[in-house]
Amino acid sequence: MLSTIFAAMKSKFGHATVYGLIGAMAVIILSLTLYLVDMNNSALNYLSYPVIIGIAVYGVKKWREDNGGYLKFGPTYSHLIIQTLGYSVLITIWTLIFMQVIAPGLMEDQLLIQQAKMEEEGMEPAQIEMAMSMARKFSNPGFIAIAALIGNMLVFGVIHLIVAAIVKKDPPIGYDLGEQFQQFPPQNNPPQA
């Protein structure tokens, strides 16, 4: 199995996907641990962001080192987006498993907590019922999984713009990045007859 992983890491897609999956596994372990110690509603959930960003930075820097030490913005960002896709797909699958197998009543519990807060705030029963009806429509596992997939791609797409701008390392002028990247500076070779 490890040989398969190492073979996949020779391609950009394989390398980025592996680091995305590593990040997802770290976040899954964190979220499951927080759930098991009954801290899943705490601010500790935000630890997942530095974890996934740290793994993403490490992964793209490792790719850069393994490929000559230089990586322009475009290839850096595309590597990070592939990582995000791998991460997001696994997190989406995890969300479905978590909500349907591990904690099937979690969303209903959260809705009851929200309803109690609305009652404490003195909202009218009709307003509470309308709000709870709307919340239940958006609380099914399928909707939440799709929202997690899209949300992760959007949030990390923006975060990784910043990361790519910081992590990229442009080559010196005239340095040949190889066939997988555009020549810098562009070559003016005439077409062969």
C-alpha positions, 0 to 999 in steps of 0.5 A, spaced: 500 500 500 505 504 501 508 503 495 502 505 491 502 511 495 509 513 493 508 512 486 502 516 486 506 522 489 510 522 483 505 526 479 502 533 481 495 530 482 497 524 486 501 528 490 496 533 492 491 528 493 495 525 498 496 531 502 489 533 501 487 526 504 492 527 510 489 533 511 482 531 511 484 525 516 487 530 521 481 534 521 476 528 522 480 525 527 480 532 531 472 533 530 471 525 532 475 527 538 471 533 540 465 529 539 467 524 543 469 528 549 462 532 548 466 539 545 463 539 538 460 546 539 466 549 542 471 554 539 476 548 538 473 546 532 476 552 529 483 548 530 481 545 523 483 551 519 490 551 521 491 544 521 489 543 514 493 550 512 499 547 515 498 540 511 497 544 505 503 549 506 507 543 507 505 539 501 506 544 496 513 546 499 515 538 499 512 538 491 516 545 490 523 541 493 522 535 489 521 539 483 527 543 482 526 548 488 522 553 484 514 553 483 510 559 480 504 562 482 499 558 477 502 551 479 502 552 486 495 554 486 493 549 482 496 544 487 493 547 493 486 546 489 487 539 488 489 538 495 482 542 497 478 537 492 481 531 495 480 534 502 473 536 501 471 530 498 473 526 504 470 531 508 463 530 505 463 523 505 465 523 513 460 528 514 454 523 511 457 517 515 458 522 521 450 524 521 447 518 519 451 513 522 455 516 528 450 521 530 444 521 527 440 525 532 445 530 533 442 535 528 435 534 531 439 536 538 442 542 535 435 544 532 432 543 539 437 548 542 436 553 537 428 553 539 430 553 546 434 559 545 428 563 541 423 561 546 428 564 551 429 571 547 421 571 547 420 570 540 412 569 538 410 561 537 409 562 530 415 565 529 419 560 532 415 554 528 417 558 522 424 558 523 424 551 525 421 549 519 426 553 515 432 550 519 429 543 518 429 543 511 436 545 511 438 540 516 438 534 512 445 530 511 445 530 504 444 538 504 449 539 509 454 534 505 453 538 499 454 545 502 460 542 506 463 540 499 461 547 496 463 551 502 470 548 503 472 549 496 470 556 496 473 558 503 480 554 501 480 557 494 480 564 497 485 562 503 489 558 498 490 564 493 494 567 499 498 561 501 500 560 494 502 568 493 506 566 499 509 559 498 511 560 490 518 561 489 519 564 482 525 562 478 531 566 476 530 569 469 532 564 464 531 558 468 528 552 465 523 549 469 522 543 465 517 540 460 511 540 465 511 548 466 511 553 461 518 556 459 521 562 462 522 566 458 518 563 453 522 560 447 522 563 440 523 557 436 521 557 429 516 551 427 520 545 424 518 544 416 
